């Protein structure tokens, strides 16, 4: 936040003054810290010594913080850009960014690549850049069942007939199991 009360985003590795918030029951107090530190260090400092970095919930609180910041100074507050989401829509709380990443060069780097020559650290890239990629799929538990079939005395069905076998397999297409027939063992696997 600037001394004018205006907000601006900065590289989290930049050093600025800090505004912490201290909450005790219903009392909220903002504290200006004149030491210069990075955003991450500021967050750790505020959490260790107060409650957290300042959260600004309304214009009145913004004015209170503005009045704490000396003329010509800037101070970290608790807002940060965290809009990275996984392709399935879930939020990403784990981070493994390389140094100075994400940097969103030319405001066009909205996708992430793991750079394995740097221990798999993440870099943001233009989504149109052609790269190798990794896919995933969910693995479902599979189970096997053994089913023993036998002939009824008066049955005219010949279990050694391939057409009969095919018909039995089609009817049982929803399971993974082994058919045990006299003199033969047939495995039938179907993916779920």
C-alpha positions in Angstrom: 0.0 0.0 0.0 1.3 3.5 -0.8 1.2 6.3 1.7 -1.8 7.7 -0.3 -3.8 4.6 0.7 -3.7 3.2 -2.9 -2.9 -0.4 -3.4 -0.4 -1.8 -5.9 0.9 -5.3 -6.5 4.6 -5.9 -6.3 7.1 -8.8 -6.6 6.9 -10.6 -3.3 10.7 -10.6 -3.1 10.8 -6.8 -3.0 11.5 -5.2 0.4 9.0 -2.8 2.0 7.8 -1.7 5.3 5.0 -3.8 6.9 1.5 -3.2 8.4 0.5 -6.0 10.8 -2.9 -6.5 12.4 -3.4 -7.4 16.0 -6.8 -8.8 17.0 -7.7 -9.3 20.6 -11.4 -10.3 21.0 -13.3 -7.5 19.3 -10.4 -5.0 19.3 -8.5 -4.6 16.0 -5.2 -2.7 15.9 -3.0 -2.0 13.0 0.8 -1.7 13.6 3.3 -0.1 11.2 6.6 -2.0 11.2 9.5 0.2 10.0 11.8 -2.7 9.2 12.1 -3.5 5.5 11.4 -7.1 4.5 9.9 -9.3 1.8 6.2 -10.2 1.8 6.9 -13.7 3.0 9.2 -12.5 5.8 6.6 -9.8 6.7 3.9 -12.5 6.9 6.1 -14.6 9.2 7.0 -11.6 11.3 3.4 -10.5 11.8 2.2 -14.0 12.6 5.0 -14.5 15.2 4.5 -11.0 16.9 0.9 -9.9 16.2 -1.9 -11.8 14.4 -1.1 -11.5 10.7 -0.4 -9.1 7.9 -3.1 -6.4 7.8 -6.4 -7.4 6.1 -8.4 -4.4 4.9 -12.1 -5.1 5.1 -13.5 -1.6 4.5 -12.6 2.0 3.7 -12.4 3.0 7.4 -9.6 0.4 7.9 -7.9 1.5 4.7 -7.9 5.0 6.1 -6.5 3.9 9.5 -3.6 2.0 7.7 -3.0 5.0 5.4 -2.4 7.2 8.4 0.2 4.8 9.7 2.4 4.9 6.6 5.0 7.7 6.6 5.1 10.0 3.6 7.0 8.4 0.6 6.9 4.9 2.1 5.1 1.7 0.9 4.1 -1.1 3.2 3.0 -4.7 2.7 -0.5 -5.7 3.6 -2.0 -9.2 3.6 -3.5 -9.3 0.2 -1.8 -11.6 -2.4 -2.5 -12.9 -5.8 -3.3 -16.6 -5.5 -5.4 -17.4 -8.5 -3.5 -20.5 -9.7 -5.9 -23.4 -10.0 -5.4 -27.0 -11.2 -7.0 -28.0 -14.5 -9.8 -29.9 -12.6 -10.7 -26.6 -10.9 -9.3 -27.3 -7.5 -7.2 -24.7 -5.7 -3.5 -25.1 -5.6 -2.1 -24.7 -2.1 1.2 -26.4 -2.8 3.9 -24.2 -4.4 7.2 -25.2 -6.0 8.1 -22.0 -8.0 11.6 -21.4 -9.3 13.3 -18.2 -8.1 11.6 -15.1 -9.6 8.6 -17.2 -10.8 5.8 -16.7 -11.6 6.8 -13.5 -13.4 4.0 -13.4 -16.1 6.3 -11.9 -18.7 4.4 -9.6 -21.1 1.2 -10.6 -19.2 1.0 -13.7 -21.3 2.2 -16.5 -19.0 -0.8 -18.2 -17.6 0.3 -21.9 -17.7 2.9 -23.8 -15.6 5.7 -26.1 -16.6 7.9 -28.1 -14.3 11.6 -27.6 -15.2 13.3 -30.9 -14.3 16.9 -29.6 -14.9 16.1 -27.4 -11.8 14.7 -30.1 -9.6 11.2 -29.9 -11.1 10.7 -26.2 -10.0 7.8 -24.5 -11.6 7.9 -21.7 -14.2 5.0 -19.8 -15.7 4.8 -20.0 -19.6 2.7 -18.8 -22.4 0.0 -21.5 -22.9 0.7 -21.6 -26.7 4.3 -22.7 -26.2 4.7 -26.4 -27.3 6.3 -28.6 -24.6 6.3 -32.2 -23.5 3.5 -32.9 -21.0 2.4 -35.3 -18.3 -1.1 -36.8 -18.2 -2.8 -38.5 -15.3 -5.8 -40.7 -14.8 -7.5 -41.9 -11.7 -6.8 -45.5 -10.8 -9.8 -47.4 -9.5 -9.6 -50.5 -7.4 -10.2 -53.7 -9.3 -11.4 -56.9 -7.8 -11.4 -60.4 -9.1 -14.0 -63.0 -8.4 -13.9 -66.7 -9.2 -17.2 -68.1 -10.5 -17.7 -71.8 -11.0 -20.2 -72.8 -13.6 -21.5 -76.3 -14.1 -24.0 -78.1 -16.3 -27.4 -79.0 -15.3 -28.0 -82.7 -16.1 -30.7 -82.1 -18.6 -29.0 -79.1 -20.3 -28.3 -79.1 -23.9 -25.7 -76.3 -23.6 -22.2 -77.2 -24.6 -19.8 -75.0 -22.5 -16.9 -75.9 -24.8 -18.8 -74.2 -27.7 -17.1 -70.8 -28.4 -20.5 -69.2 -29.2 -21.8 -70.2 -25.7 -18.7 -68.9 -24.0 -19.0 -65.5 -25.8 -22.6 -65.2 -24.8 -21.7 -65.9 -21.1 -18.9 -63.3 -21.3 -21.3 -60.7 -22.7 -23.8 -61.3 -19.9 -21.1 -60.8 -17.3 -19.5 -57.8 -18.8 -19.8 -55.6 -15.7 -17.3 -57.6 -13.5 -13.7 -58.8 -13.5 -13.7 -62.5 -12.7 -12.4 -65.9 -13.7 -14.6 -68.6 -15.2 -13.7 -72.0 -14.1 -15.0 -74.6 -16.5 -14.2 -78.3 -16.4 -10.8 -78.6 -18.0 -10.5 -74.9 -18.9 -9.7 -71.6 -17.1 -10.7 -68.4 -18.8 -10.0 -64.9 -17.5 -12.4 -62.1 -18.3 -11.3 -58.6 -17.4 -13.4 -55.5 -18.0 -12.3 -52.0 -17.0 -14.7 -50.0 -14.9 
